[in-house]
Amino acid sequence: MAFRILVVENDPEARKSLCHLIRAKLECEVHEAANPAEARNLLGTYTYTLVLTELSFSKGRLEGVNLIEALAAQPLRPTIVATSAYEIAYSLAISRGADAFLSKPTPTGDLLFVLRKALDNRIHSPAISPAPEMASKIEALIAEGSSQVFVQPIYRLSSGPIDSERPELIAVELFTHGPAGSAYERPDALFAYAREANRECALDRYCVLRMLEAAAQIPAPIRISVNVHASTLGASPDFAPFLMECLVKTKIDPKRLIVEVVEHAPAWNQAEFLQTLGILRKLGVKIALDDVGLGRSNFQMMIDAHPDCFKIDRYFICGCASDPERRAVIASIVTLAAEFGSEVIAEGASNEDELCALHFLGIHLVQGYILCPPKPLARGWANLATYDPTPKPPDPYVEKGSRHPERKPPGISEGARGNARGGVSAQQTD
């Protein structure tokens, strides 16, 4: 059973040490956040088995308490372990929803004992499942069409200085959200419920149809990217014909479509999965591998799916400007993609420094809040098409007044620069 743990700690050295220890001793996937705001950003994207959080992020304050309350209120809540040097924090953390508390400084043996016990309880306790009526709610959502479609653009940045020209809009990624204000409004929560209710394949097909219907207003040659779970592609022999019917109904050229393969679980039928991908390719559909670097987006899937595009998970993009290890991982993916003849998209760029680092590494396809946040497509394409994504960053790797890079971030080799040209560009739709 694979576990995903989030470590929320404001001290950089302590955070790095904790993450290294947990990865080495518990063999878990570990994400990190420096404060509750960063944690909430990650919680909006991922589902965690356990959250280990500091309570105090500034002197004399216990900001982590609000994070614990938010975690405890989640329908599919993680196990919550709180840490603090303040003795008074114990009763406060437990009363607000924490499952365990560790006083700082915590001996390594005590920390590992508590974490192992918490994870062991997750294995041997009854599976967390939605309320009995959840399956019927998913069916009702499908029947009534009460979901919301959001869109986020993918831009090609200039290959020259990143502030030299307006980014080019080449594609959009579509997301399906549950009803506004519901416990399953976020896409990850919606599909977590659907998996528990054994409705993932049905929900996938519904979401694809809703997204393509909404995308009919998006003009050519802009590409349209939709997420489909590998388990759906491997469990539905008629998925390719179904998708073709959706494209005919919405009058969208298959050559404009990108199917992003999401791996929350292995494909149920590997032969069927690969056959479906083969049919989609014959139709002109491009294949992208989502969340590269995390979870099940592994080397076997890269070889089997041979994606036209590698989408680097936001975990590696967040903080890459100041983290040589993240940049090293990104550079290795760029090199790997070049060997496959595939293109690379960086997901989750959130500030100008990250854009600069990605630019230096040779990644010019970027998706993130710094360029444009996800927006409801119900507001109309015209509202999004007029959005100006042009970043105006002072490039930290360019000498003041210069138009050419004079120095590079430490740890990036010249061989990491440059990006393979694959099949995502809008110009290649003919």
matplotlib code that plots the C-alpha trace (Angstrom):
import matplotlib.pyplot as plt

x = [0.0, 1.6, 1.5, 1.8, 3.0, 3.0, 5.6, 4.8, 7.8, 9.1, 12.7, 14.4, 17.1, 14.6, 12.2, 14.8, 16.1, 12.5, 11.7, 15.0, 14.4, 10.8, 11.7, 14.6, 13.0, 9.3, 9.7, 6.9, 6.2, 6.9, 5.9, 7.0, 5.6, 7.2, 3.9, 0.1, -0.4, 2.0, 0.3, -3.1, -1.9, -0.6, -3.8, -5.8, -3.9, -3.0, -4.6, -2.4, -2.3, -0.6, 0.2, 3.0, 2.7, 4.5, 2.1, 4.1, 5.4, 6.2, 7.2, 4.5, 1.8, 0.1, -0.9, -0.9, -4.1, -6.2, -4.5, -5.4, -9.0, -9.2, -7.6, -9.9, -12.9, -12.0, -14.3, -11.3, -9.2, -5.5, -4.0, -2.7, 0.5, 1.2, 4.6, 5.5, 8.0, 5.2, 3.7, 0.4, 0.0, -0.7, -4.2, -5.0, -3.8, -5.7, -8.9, -8.8, -8.5, -4.9, -4.5, -1.1, 1.3, 5.1, 7.1, 10.1, 12.9, 11.7, 14.1, 14.3, 13.2, 10.0, 9.2, 9.5, 7.5, 4.6, 4.6, 4.8, 2.0, -0.2, 0.4, -0.1, -3.5, -4.4, -3.7, -5.6, -8.5, -11.6, -11.1, -12.1, -15.2, -17.7, -21.2, -23.4, -25.3, -22.0, -22.5, -25.9, -24.6, -22.0, -24.7, -26.9, -24.0, -23.6, -27.4, -28.0, -24.7, -24.1, -20.3, -18.3, -15.6, -12.5, -9.8, -6.1, -4.0, -0.6, 1.7, 4.9, 7.4, 9.9, 13.1, 14.9, 14.7, 11.4, 10.2, 10.9, 7.5, 4.0, 3.7, 1.9, -1.3, -1.0, -3.2, -5.6, -6.1, -9.7, -10.7, -14.1, -15.1, -18.0, -20.9, -19.7, -19.6, -19.9, -17.4, -16.3, -15.9, -12.2, -11.3, -9.1, -11.9, -14.5, -12.5, -11.5, -15.2, -15.8, -13.0, -14.5, -17.9, -16.5, -17.6, -14.3, -14.7, -18.2, -17.1, -14.1, -16.4, -18.9, -16.1, -14.6, -17.9, -18.7, -15.2, -15.3, -18.8, -17.5, -14.4, -16.4, -16.2, -12.4, -11.1, -8.6, -5.7, -5.5, -5.1, -7.5, -6.0, -8.2, -7.3, -8.2, -7.2, -5.0, -7.5, -10.3, -8.2, -7.4, -10.9, -13.1, -12.6, -15.0, -13.3, -11.7, -15.1, -16.8, -14.2, -14.6, -18.4, -17.7, -15.4, -17.9, -20.7, -18.7, -17.1, -13.5, -10.7, -9.0, -5.7, -6.3, -6.9, -4.3, -5.2, -3.3, -2.8, -3.2, -1.9, -3.7, -3.6, -2.2, -4.2, -6.5, -5.8, -2.4, -3.0, -6.3, -4.6, -1.9, -4.5, -6.6, -3.6, -2.8, -6.3, -6.2, -2.9, -4.2, -7.0, -4.4, -4.8, -1.6, -0.7, 0.7, 1.9, 0.7, 2.4, 5.8, 8.2, 5.5, 3.5, 2.9, 4.1, 7.1, 9.6, 7.5, 4.6, 7.0, 8.2, 4.7, 2.9, 5.7, 4.1, 4.2, 4.5, 5.9, 4.1, 6.4, 4.5, 4.3, 6.1, 9.4, 8.5, 7.6, 10.8, 13.0, 14.7, 16.4, 16.7, 19.5, 18.1, 14.7, 16.5, 18.6, 15.4, 13.8, 17.0, 17.0, 13.4, 14.2, 17.0, 14.9, 12.1, 14.6, 15.6, 11.9, 11.4, 8.8, 8.0, 8.0, 5.4, 6.1, 3.0, 2.4, 4.8, 3.9, 6.4, 8.9, 12.0, 10.6, 9.9, 13.5, 14.9, 12.6, 13.6, 17.3, 16.7, 15.1, 11.5, 9.3, 5.9, 4.5, 1.2, 0.7, -0.8, 1.9, 0.6, -3.1, -5.0, -7.7, -11.0, -14.6, -15.2, -18.8, -17.8, -17.0, -13.9, -13.7, -13.1, -10.1, -8.8, -8.3, -6.3, -2.7, -0.2, 2.9, 5.3, 7.6, 10.3, 13.7, 15.8, 18.0, 20.4, 20.9, 23.2, 21.4, 21.0, 22.0, 19.8, 21.9, 22.4, 25.8, 25.5, 23.4, 21.9, 24.3, 24.0, 22.6, 24.8, 24.8, 23.8, 20.5, 19.5, 17.3, 14.0, 12.8, 10.2, 7.3, 3.6, 1.9, 2.4, -0.6, 1.1, 1.3, -2.5, -2.5]
y = [0.0, 3.3, 6.2, 9.9, 12.2, 16.0, 17.6, 21.2, 22.8, 26.4, 25.6, 24.7, 22.4, 20.6, 20.2, 18.8, 16.4, 15.2, 14.5, 12.6, 10.5, 9.6, 8.7, 6.6, 4.8, 4.5, 4.4, 6.8, 9.6, 12.8, 16.4, 19.4, 22.9, 25.8, 27.2, 26.6, 28.6, 26.3, 23.3, 24.4, 24.8, 21.2, 19.9, 21.4, 19.1, 15.9, 13.5, 12.6, 9.6, 11.6, 15.2, 16.0, 19.7, 22.2, 24.4, 27.6, 29.4, 32.7, 33.5, 33.2, 32.2, 28.8, 29.3, 25.5, 25.1, 26.5, 24.0, 21.1, 22.2, 22.3, 18.9, 17.4, 18.7, 16.9, 14.1, 11.8, 13.2, 12.2, 11.2, 14.4, 14.5, 17.9, 19.0, 22.0, 23.2, 24.7, 22.4, 24.3, 23.2, 19.6, 20.0, 22.6, 20.4, 17.3, 19.3, 20.7, 17.3, 16.1, 12.4, 12.5, 15.2, 15.2, 17.7, 19.3, 18.4, 14.9, 11.9, 10.1, 6.9, 8.4, 10.2, 7.0, 5.0, 7.4, 7.6, 3.9, 3.3, 5.9, 4.3, 0.8, 1.9, 3.2, -0.3, -2.3, 0.0, -0.1, 1.8, 5.4, 5.5, 8.1, 8.2, 5.3, 7.8, 8.9, 6.5, 7.8, 11.4, 10.6, 9.1, 12.1, 14.5, 12.5, 12.4, 16.1, 17.5, 19.6, 19.7, 22.8, 22.9, 25.0, 25.8, 26.8, 27.9, 26.4, 29.0, 28.8, 31.3, 33.1, 31.2, 34.5, 36.6, 35.7, 39.3, 39.9, 39.1, 38.0, 34.3, 32.3, 30.5, 27.0, 24.7, 24.6, 22.0, 21.4, 20.2, 19.0, 20.2, 19.0, 21.3, 24.5, 24.4, 20.6, 18.4, 17.0, 20.3, 19.8, 17.3, 15.2, 14.9, 14.2, 11.3, 10.0, 9.6, 8.0, 5.5, 4.5, 4.2, 2.2, 4.9, 6.1, 4.9, 6.2, 9.6, 9.7, 9.3, 11.8, 14.4, 13.9, 14.5, 17.6, 19.1, 18.6, 20.1, 23.1, 23.2, 23.5, 27.3, 27.3, 28.2, 26.2, 25.7, 25.8, 22.3, 20.9, 18.7, 16.4, 14.0, 10.3, 7.7, 4.8, 2.4, 3.8, 3.4, -0.2, -1.2, 0.2, -1.5, 0.9, 4.1, 5.1, 4.8, 6.7, 9.5, 9.6, 10.0, 12.9, 14.6, 14.2, 15.6, 18.6, 19.1, 19.1, 17.8, 14.8, 16.3, 19.1, 16.7, 15.8, 12.9, 13.2, 9.8, 10.0, 7.0, 6.8, 3.0, 0.6, 0.1, -2.9, -4.5, -3.5, -5.0, -3.1, 0.1, -0.1, -1.0, 2.0, 4.3, 2.9, 3.6, 7.2, 7.8, 6.6, 9.2, 11.9, 12.3, 13.2, 11.4, 13.2, 11.6, 13.6, 14.2, 13.0, 12.4, 11.5, 8.5, 5.9, 8.1, 5.7, 4.6, 1.6, 3.8, 6.1, 3.1, 1.6, 4.8, 6.6, 9.9, 12.8, 15.1, 14.9, 17.1, 17.7, 17.7, 21.0, 19.5, 19.9, 23.3, 24.9, 26.3, 25.2, 28.6, 28.2, 24.4, 22.8, 19.3, 20.2, 21.7, 18.5, 16.4, 18.8, 18.8, 14.9, 14.9, 17.3, 15.1, 12.0, 13.6, 14.6, 11.0, 10.1, 12.9, 14.3, 17.8, 19.0, 21.1, 22.5, 22.6, 24.9, 27.8, 30.4, 33.2, 34.9, 33.2, 29.8, 31.0, 32.2, 28.8, 26.9, 29.2, 28.5, 24.7, 24.9, 24.5, 26.9, 25.3, 26.5, 26.3, 28.1, 30.8, 33.3, 33.2, 32.5, 30.8, 28.2, 29.9, 28.7, 28.1, 29.0, 32.7, 32.3, 31.9, 35.6, 36.4, 34.1, 34.9, 38.6, 37.7, 39.1, 36.5, 38.5, 38.2, 41.1, 39.4, 40.7, 37.7, 36.7, 34.9, 37.9, 40.8, 44.1, 45.7, 42.6, 40.7, 37.5, 35.1, 35.9, 33.3, 30.3, 28.8, 26.5, 22.8, 23.2, 21.9, 23.4, 20.0, 20.3, 23.3, 23.0, 21.1, 18.4, 19.5, 17.2, 17.1, 19.6, 22.8, 24.5, 24.8, 21.1, 20.4, 20.1]
z = [0.0, -1.1, 1.3, 0.6, 3.5, 3.7, 6.0, 7.0, 8.7, 8.6, 9.4, 6.0, 7.5, 9.8, 6.9, 4.6, 7.4, 8.2, 4.5, 4.0, 7.1, 6.2, 2.6, 3.8, 6.7, 5.7, 1.9, 1.4, -1.2, 0.8, -0.1, 1.9, 2.6, 4.5, 5.9, 6.0, 2.8, 0.8, 2.5, 1.4, -2.2, -2.2, -0.4, -3.3, -5.7, -3.8, -1.3, 1.7, 4.0, 6.8, 7.5, 9.9, 10.8, 13.0, 15.0, 15.3, 12.1, 13.8, 17.4, 19.9, 17.4, 16.6, 13.0, 12.4, 14.5, 11.6, 9.2, 11.6, 11.7, 7.9, 7.6, 10.2, 8.3, 5.0, 4.1, 3.3, 6.1, 6.5, 9.8, 11.5, 13.6, 15.2, 16.5, 18.7, 21.3, 23.3, 25.9, 25.8, 22.2, 23.1, 24.3, 21.7, 18.8, 20.0, 20.7, 17.1, 15.4, 15.6, 16.0, 17.7, 19.2, 19.4, 21.6, 20.0, 19.9, 19.0, 19.2, 15.8, 17.4, 18.9, 15.6, 13.5, 16.1, 16.0, 12.2, 11.8, 14.2, 12.4, 9.0, 10.4, 11.8, 8.3, 6.9, 9.5, 10.1, 7.8, 4.6, 4.7, 2.5, 1.7, 3.1, 1.8, -0.4, -2.1, -5.0, -5.7, -5.5, -8.2, -10.3, -9.7, -10.7, -13.9, -14.6, -13.8, -15.3, -12.1, -12.5, -13.4, -16.2, -15.5, -17.9, -17.6, -20.5, -21.5, -23.0, -25.0, -23.7, -25.9, -26.5, -26.0, -22.8, -21.1, -21.0, -24.7, -26.1, -25.1, -24.4, -27.1, -26.1, -27.7, -25.5, -22.6, -19.9, -18.8, -15.3, -14.0, -10.5, -8.5, -7.5, -5.9, -2.1, -2.0, -0.1, -3.5, -5.4, -6.0, -8.8, -6.5, -3.9, -6.6, -8.0, -4.6, -3.8, -7.2, -6.6, -3.2, -4.8, -7.8, -10.2, -11.5, -15.1, -15.4, -14.0, -16.3, -19.4, -18.1, -17.5, -20.9, -22.6, -20.4, -21.0, -24.8, -24.9, -23.0, -25.2, -28.5, -28.1, -28.1, -31.5, -33.6, -33.7, -29.9, -28.5, -25.9, -23.1, -20.9, -18.1, -18.3, -15.7, -16.9, -15.2, -17.4, -20.6, -19.5, -18.4, -21.2, -24.6, -26.1, -24.8, -28.1, -30.0, -27.2, -27.4, -31.2, -30.8, -28.4, -30.9, -33.7, -31.5, -30.5, -33.9, -32.5, -34.7, -33.1, -34.0, -31.5, -28.6, -26.0, -23.6, -20.3, -18.7, -15.0, -12.9, -9.6, -10.0, -12.6, -15.8, -15.1, -18.4, -19.8, -23.3, -23.5, -22.2, -24.9, -27.6, -26.7, -26.9, -30.3, -31.6, -30.2, -31.9, -35.3, -34.8, -34.4, -30.7, -28.8, -25.5, -22.5, -19.2, -16.3, -12.9, -14.2, -11.3, -8.7, -7.7, -10.4, -13.3, -13.7, -16.2, -17.2, -18.2, -20.1, -22.2, -22.6, -23.4, -25.2, -24.5, -26.9, -23.9, -20.4, -17.8, -14.9, -11.6, -9.8, -6.8, -8.7, -10.1, -6.8, -5.4, -8.3, -8.6, -5.2, -5.1, -7.1, -6.4, -8.0, -10.9, -11.3, -11.5, -14.0, -16.1, -16.1, -17.3, -20.1, -21.2, -21.0, -23.0, -25.7, -26.1, -26.5, -29.0, -26.6, -25.5, -21.8, -20.0, -16.6, -14.4, -11.4, -12.1, -9.5, -9.6, -11.8, -10.4, -11.4, -14.9, -15.2, -13.9, -16.3, -19.2, -18.5, -18.4, -21.9, -20.9, -22.8, -22.4, -19.0, -17.1, -13.8, -11.7, -12.7, -16.3, -15.7, -12.9, -13.7, -14.7, -15.2, -18.8, -18.2, -18.2, -21.9, -24.0, -24.8, -21.1, -21.1, -24.6, -23.6, -20.5, -20.7, -19.3, -20.1, -17.1, -16.4, -14.2, -13.4, -14.6, -11.6, -14.0, -16.3, -15.5, -15.2, -18.6, -20.5, -22.9, -22.7, -19.8, -18.1, -15.3, -14.5, -11.3, -9.5, -10.4, -13.9, -16.7, -20.2, -21.5, -19.7, -21.8, -24.9, -25.2, -27.6, -30.1, -30.0, -31.0, -28.7, -30.6, -32.0, -35.4, -35.8, -36.0, -39.8]

ax = plt.figure().add_subplot(projection="3d")
ax.plot(x, y, z, "-o")
ax.set_aspect("equal")
plt.show()
